[in-house]
Amino acid sequence: MKSIMFNPTKEDYSKLQQWPMVRDPMAAVKDYSVLKSALRWLKPSHWRLHRAYYKQRAEWIGKANFEKYFEEADRTVARSKWEFLRLRKSWYHIPLMWERLAGEDSKKILDLGCGDGDATQSLIEFIEKEWKKNDKGHELAIVGIDLGTSRIKNAQNLVRATDSRIKISFNAQDAVKGLNYPDKYFDYSIVTGVIEIMEGERAHTFMKELCRVTRKGIYMEDLMDRYPGGDPQENLAPFYEPYGFKIKKRHVIFTEPWSLFSDPDPCKLWPILRDQVIWAERE
């Protein structure tokens, strides 16, 4: 995938630091509109990236068993690339209800499908900032789980907490086959970019297991536009409701700041994709 092969420069990273989410983490919510979603198809660069992205994903799934790919592929990433991607993703990894994850009733948090740990790191930094601002804090365990062993190694090597009260661990497990944790073991869970690459019953089985091990609330970010190798859902409520969770907040956003006449992403990684960010709570 292009997001793995590209090589960002220091100048590229500096350009990302000018994006609005550096000043306002919720900027993507204000930036989106249905009209802009339609207008993106008038943008030539979006069309070019859309065709390339579609072709790339179609070739990718044609050559690989998806389950085996995510489990076995070597996706080692350098820190410079990881930092660029983490900042790039922070546009659409908006911290919706993350103050709940920093609260006193949050003692165990799961990042399921954690990948290289970029969202884990962003969550840690958010919690540390909240604690410092409110002069609070407590012992907190954050566990990252992913199918891919190379991505777990990336997370182990790259993710850090400056507050010693936050304990971080990562391990490889397959949620579809079952997680090695009892019911409601975690107070809260986060899931970023997972359901979008699962199809059929696997997605429902994944959600059932996620809800089983989560006691209070779930944050989810997931793609809405359809591409080969996945089954994005416009409505994720039916995935939650059978297991006692209800969606309380939801925002549709783009994966980059909107512009009709320029390309904000210096590395042009993806077309302008529609994304959704959700907060669900156990009833």
Secondary structure, 3 states (H helix, E strand, C coil): CHHHHCCCCHHHHHHHCCCHHHCCCCHHHHHCCHHHHHHHHHCHHHHHHHHHHHHHHHHHHHHCCHHHHHHHCCCCCCHHHHHHHHHHHCCCCCCCCHHHHCCCCCCEEEEECCCCCHHHHHHHHHHHHHHHHHCCCCCEEEEEEECCHHHHHHHHHHCCCCCCCEEEEEEECCCCCCCCCCCCCEEEEEEECCHHHCCCHHHHHHHHHHHHHEEEEEEEEEECCCCCCCCCCCCCHHHHHHHCEEEEEEEEEECCCCCCCCCCCCCCCCCCCEEEEEEEEEC
